[in-house]
Amino acid sequence: MIAIIDKLMPQLVPKDQHQLLRMRRTLMATGSGLVLTAVVVLSMLLGMVDLALPYFILLYTLIWLGNLCFPLMISYDINLLFKDPSLTIPQLIWHTFTNTVSIYLVPELQNVFLMHYLLVVLFGAFRMQRRGFFIVGGFILICYTTVMLLHQLKGDGAGLTEQTLSALVFIFMLVGVSIIGTEISSLRWALKKRNAEMNEVMKQVKEQAITDDLTGLYNRRHLMEILRRQQALAARGDYDFSLCFVDLDHFKQVNDRYGHKAGDEVLQTFADIARNSVREVDFVARLGGEEFVLVLVRTPLEGAIQVADRLRVSMEHAQLDILDPGHNVTASIGVTQYRPKEPIEETMHRADIAVYSAKNRGRNQLVTDRQLGSLLMSSLHQDDDMYEKAESRPDFSDI
């Protein structure tokens, strides 16, 4: 039925999977109401209904306006305003009422329509809990008793003895079906709870597999997956990202002087600072030891330099109570931007060279891959100057 509606009026078919499931169940109930209406209309044509045609048309027009309210509420997400978005109890009470109308109009088919009551109760097994079964079951008994009394007052239907026996059998079946429905519902809720617990466990396992235990940052393995995804996005065009390799300066001295507990606290402090220095779309990972990587999404080199320098300054001024006063831990940072079509290992290699260049220049600074060439030339010039000075020194070997 949903496929037909999707072809005729696609705007009425929910896109959300949960809403689609609710719509499917609601249409099942509506389809059962359609069969009920068809039986009553056929009875009307056979002269079994003692009601004038205009009133009959008016009555079933109102009934079908009510039937269509539920799928339309789901189509326009109005059902989400209620505690139970499936509208289970309201739907069951409405269909119980329409079934009671059918029994009243066609008393000769009373036993047929009684089966529909049981179908209503079974439908509740999808969502209802025990309290809901009591509400719907009680409402069914009230409706059934009322229509039986009306039939007795009008002199329609079976005699009082037959009605009483029929009522007892029906009550027995209603109780039995309600108990079965309750059990089915309980199993469903237990399974749902178990699935939720299983999903939570799987989520924790996944987080443990991709995060570093000490800092809570992503680990090296997950970092490589992130970089491959970023590389794939860049391959599509109009997408860039940058890497910042970070190495904490003199971290070994912190461990040697204050112990590994102090070193762990320094790493955790840096992890918190790094998380607060980037956006939610960016990634921070721990390579191992005191080495970290920032993956800055949709960020060119200039933007990455600003983020890296802000991180460097924040770390330099971080309050580390576990260390002696005035003992600050700094960071050396290498920054590079991914170049189209290059292997991601090459990008990481440039950032790695840049961070070690920053350490060689005196630490607590950042170096970009663009600076590497000029730094290399500067280093060569310094080596030439040292060579020339060595050549100009007097030779005292013969003295």
C-alpha positions, 0 to 999 in steps of 0.5 A: 500500500505504501508503494501505491501511495509513493507513486500517487502522492510521494509527499505523503510517504515519510523519509525517516525509517522509523516514521515509515515503519509507523506508517506501515503499521497504521496502514495495516490497521486502516486496511482492516478498517476498510474490510470492516466498512466493505462488510457493512456496506454489503450488508446495507445493500442486502437490506440488513442495516436498519438505517437511512442511507443519508445517515449511513453515508454521514456516519461512515464519512465521519468514521473514515475522516477519523481513520485517515487522521492517523496516517496523515498525522504520521505523514506530517510528523504531527505524531512526533509531538506525542509521548508515543509517536506510534499513537497505539492506544488512540488508534486501538480505541478508535478502531474498537469504536468503529467495530462497535458501530458495525456490531450495532448496525449489523447484529446478525454478523456479531460473531464476525465482528467480535473476531475483529476485537481480538485482532485489535488487541493483537495489533497492540502487541507491536507497541503496548505495555501491560497498562495499555492492554488493560486500557484497551481491553477494558474499553472493548468490554465497555463497548461490547456490553453497551452494544449488547444492552442496546440490542436487548432493548431493541429486541435485536439479535440473539436471546439473553441466554445466548448473548450471555454465553457468547459474552462469556466465551468472548471475555475468555478469548479476550483475556487469553489474547491479551495475555498472549499480546502482553507476553509478545510485547514484553519479549519485544521490549526485552529484546529492544533493551538487550539490543540497546545494551548491545549497541552501547557495548559495541559503541564502547568497543569501537571507541576503545579500538579507535581512541588512545586510552590515556588521552581519549584522542584518536589513535594512530590506526584511526588517524590513517583511516581519517587521512585516507578519507580526507585524501579521497575527498581531496581527489574529488576536487575543491577540497583541501586539508592540512596537517600539524605534527606536534612534538612536546619539547623535553618531555623525557626530562619531565618523565625522568624528573617528575615521574610517569604520572606527571608525564601522563598529566602533561599529555592529558593537559595537551590533549585537552588544549588541542581539542579546544583549539580546533573545530568539531569537524577537525581531528586530533590524534596521538601518534605515540609518546609525546607526538600528536597530529592535528587534521584540519579539514577544509583548511589551507596552510595559512589557516593551519599556521594560525591554529598551530600557533594558537595551540603552541602559545596555549601550551606554553602558558598552560598551568601544570600544577604537578610540575615545579613553578615556572616549569612550562612544557612547550611544543614544536610544530610542523605544518603542511598542506596536502597536495593533490594526487600525492601519497598521504605518506609523503604529506606526513613525511613533510610534516615530520621533517618540519617538526624536527626542523622546529626542534633543531631551530630551538624548539617552542616554534612552528615550521611549515613545509614552505620554510624547509627549503630556505632553512636548508639553504641557510644551514648550507651557508652556515656550513660554508662559513664554518669551512672557510673559517677553518681554512683561514686558521693558521697551521700550528702542526709544525711548531 
